[in-house]
Amino acid sequence: MSLPTARTVPDLRACVAAWRAAGERVALVPTMGALHAGHASLVTLARSRADRVIASVFVNPKQFAPGEDFDRYPRGEAADAALLAGVGCDLLYAPSPEAMYPQGFATTVSVGGVSSVLEGEARPTHFDGVATVVAKLLLQALPDVAIFGEKDFQQLAVIRALARDLDLTCEIVGAPIARAEDGLALSSRNAYLTPAERQAAPAMQRALVAAAQALARGEPVAQVEAQGRAALQAAGFTAIDYFAVRGPVTLQPTPTAPFRILTAARLGTTRLIDNVGVA
């Protein structure tokens, strides 16, 4: 069965208006495509929260800096639509760059504070692109609830701040990280890994789990962070942007629980991120 697809804002809003007229609750699952089981879990969670589910697929050029992987980011709308149809999505929203950013587009949404650390230091323009496209998607679809995966934990924190500060009525829900059997967080960028790199990649999650256990034993934060970076290096990771213990809301350093441990590093040419929480 083919999945209904909207490519313009008027078409999207016409579908949502019909559902609203029927008294139905609407959920949005924003994605950049190259969908996998992790995205399927987001749609499944959305279905439990709403009567209708929209999944957007848009590779957002504004969140890629020059020299990043925008051009080679995996794309495959037919496969994405098939996966979405199989897990009960009601509508695929797949706008073109011209539909999302028409000629003369001149607005950037910037979220201060939580966006300035960690990923914000490693990729200074990234969260402006994320905040801008998510603000547009939320205003275009006007969903009751929007689902975002916790693998991109800082992104989730930025979007929560965005919704709060702009008085958006949409509920922002974080979904648990979907993982392969060996612990690797599912990601579209995992497709870049060579077989040898894929075998080494689960060491990132093992380092995070070991750090969480060390914090639970009362080991000092600085020591835990140093041990985490060393574990990644020993596993073959390079260009470690951060292995950091932070507060789960502001992502600022904190001496006391609860914690979120977040990391980003390269394995070969592929940049991976992951995180775990500590109560």
HELIX and SHEET records of a PDB file:
HELIX    1   1 VAL A    9  ALA A   21  1                                  13    
HELIX    2   2 ALA A   37  ARG A   49  1                                  13    
HELIX    3   3 PRO A   61  GLN A   63  5                                   3    
HELIX    4   4 GLU A   77  GLY A   86  1                                  10    
HELIX    5   5 PRO A   97  MET A  100  1                                   4    
HELIX    6   6 GLU A  119  ALA A  122  1                                   4    
HELIX    7   7 HIS A  126  ALA A  141  1                                  16    
HELIX    8   8 GLU A  150  ASP A  152  5                                   3    
HELIX    9   9 PHE A  153  ASP A  165  1                                  13    
HELIX   10  10 SER A  188  TYR A  192  5                                   5    
HELIX   11  11 PRO A  195  ALA A  200  1                                   6    
HELIX   12  12 ALA A  203  ALA A  216  1                                  14    
HELIX   13  13 VAL A  221  ALA A  234  1                                  14    
SHEET    1   A 6 THR A   5  ALA A   6  0                                        
SHEET    2   A 6 LEU A  91  TYR A  93  1                                        
SHEET    3   A 6 ARG A  52  VAL A  57  1                                        
SHEET    4   A 6 VAL A  26  THR A  31  1                                        
SHEET    5   A 6 VAL A 145  GLY A 149  1                                        
SHEET    6   A 6 GLU A 171  ALA A 175  1                                        
SHEET    1   B 3 THR A 238  ARG A 246  0                                        
SHEET    2   B 3 PHE A 259  LEU A 267 -1                                        
SHEET    3   B 3 THR A 270  VAL A 278 -1                                        
END                                                                             
